[in-house]
Amino acid sequence: MNHGYEASLVKRVVNQLVAGIVSGEYQDNVLPPQVLLSKKHGVSRTIMREALSILISRRMLDVRPKTGTRIKPAREWLIMDPEVAEWRLRALPDPECIRRLIEFRALVDPPAAALAATRANRHQRISINAAYQRLVHASPSEALQSASEDALQAAIVEASGDELLRQMGSVVRVGIKTMKAALRTQPHALPRVPDSQLADYGRVVRAIETNDTEGARIAMSQVLAGAASLWIEEMA
């Protein structure tokens, strides 16, 4: 069988299994035997075994003798994997999950802004400022504002020059997108980025431009504080 075709089959099965896990499809959080899963999803046992191995490696499943394949609590899933971060937020779209995302983001964005203030090169500073201007002038469309804000956050983390922060930042951005998607299912739409938050972003950008490490860190922390209040209020 073609390797690329096999890989696409495995990915499809992984996504189908995750959808079932997130929706609570499996009784008592126990998956059926592999032979039944293979038949249900129309794939060979080899493909199913590979798909299950992926979820086991991401700490979503636990295989033990006599008890079968059990689904682990979402809080134990490997959150540093961007896909798992998205799946976990889909499984736990509640204020507590948002608070944890905000706490995780606090480990990334303020330190990244501080490092960017000292490490960003001329091209990166121009990119950060351009991303900020796009956010300021974005139309009221929530999708366009989200894309502009995501681009600004990504530019700042990239300019930090820290590989760990870059990887953590990718998880944070996936989490934010998933959280916003969950909020869009609520009866009312997400509000646009408030002027106070735009002003805080402006202070972050100016601090980076002037090599103000502590100013960048403080301003980014203010951005997160404002976002936290807004998101939790909307979820509530």
Helices and strands as residue ranges (DSSP letters): H 3-23, G 27-29, H 34-41, H 45-57, E 61-64, E 68-71, G 74-76, H 82-91, H 95-106, H 109-119, H 122-136, H 142-159, H 163-184, H 195-209, H 213-235
